[in-house]
């Protein structure tokens, strides 16, 4: 063909047009095959597999325990065959194990992609946030985050809480719904013991807990759902949102340059800002979903738990597996404890007599020395073996004063300390603590009379931390304005 190929181009021109070398073009011309047909599947090994002789042993181990890691099995080979398998062969061994799992291993769990409809489903979950290392007023803030997500638009809401109680999920869920301004058809959580099952409690308590959770959802017209235990993939949208949100917050804290906040409200506002920032990027699907949400009810739902308890002879009540002290005049009476997410109200004769911070966890105690000190002064012998003795040292300075008194006067010192604690209940803890500080720092004897004298004086004890700022004389400033004028936004103003 005189150097010209079919189509009128030379071999050199055809190769250049195809982007291949002339030798490669010549090879394809001689074979009379297209490039796609010339290559065949590579099914042979270019070198001998170093694990062929021992893989039968590995195969037996994997048959018994398929979850054995490739690294673990490689170390096993190195120990059984010293010097035969250097570290450089680990990657080849990992590929061999990967092929075994894909061809002979057990079936893997199948995840079925779900179709999400607008306004159909909202998902809730809790996440531990201690790893964020947030501090409030200089103190480590150990807390949880309640997370609510609309699965169609991925609109999310986050709320600070301290336990996975029904009261916490009620507070967080309702805050999310009222912020959202609407209600989805269904609400899904994982198998929270507070919301779904109170595992380990009496049957009647378990049923009552379930009824309360259903009542919360029914108030908003939502169908309550929960996933199977140990199946977080069934609540995958909110689980993934958890991970992404916590990562974003961790990064935002790094950029902020500090993980400390002045107050809990400031921290909650920080979280809200980053939620709003993420939700703005979902506005298109959110607007579509928001139009399909159901209307909110006229008012929120009160999910507080009401428990009737009798005050013990020790002037205490037991609420949700924790012990709290109450005024001794209630001993023997039945009171109602109204349990909120972070507080407990003690009600008697339709009156709220006391509000206490709710303890986290179980087996704790909250004893206020003011409730029992008068009787303890009358029975000082009960102090030594009192099971809640540590609660009778409200601050470290009271503990130091107690140690000084006991070291100086033994039993009489204990009685003297209880009398000083009684003064704190009668005249205020801060004043008594200031008096103790002054006595201890000056080396004077610590006694009830000395403390009473100091807090009874007409002049108040001066706190060493007090800062006095003198009044500023503004006369010179007024004169400066009158004579020279001031600049306001670049314009001179003269008087």
Buried (B, 14 or more C-beta within 10 A) or exposed (E): EEEEBEEEBBBEBBBBEEEBEEEEBEBBEEEEEEEEEEEEEEEEEEEEEBBEEBBEBBEEEBEEEEEBEBEEBBEBBBEEEEEEBEEEBBEBBBEBBEEBBEEEBEEEEEEEEEEBEBBBBBBBBBBEBEEBEBBBEEEEBEBBBBBBBBBBBBBBBBBBBBBBBBBBBBBBBBBBBEBBEBBBBBBBBBBBBBBBBBEEBEEEEBEEBBEBBBEBBEBBEBBBBBBEEEEBEBBBBBBBBBEEBBEBBBEBBEEEEEBBBEEBEEBBEBBBEBBEEBBEEBEEBBEEBBEBBEEBEEEBBEBBBEBEBEBBEBBBBBBBEBBBBBBBEBBEEEBBBBBBBBEBBBBBEEEEBBEBEBBBEEEEBBBBBBBBBEEBBEEBEEBEEBEBEEBBBBBEBBBBBBEBBBEEBEEEBBBBBBBBBBBBBEBEBEBBBBBBBBBBEEEEEBBBEBBBEBBEEEEEBEEEEEEEEEEEEEEEEEEEEEEEEEEEEEEEEEE
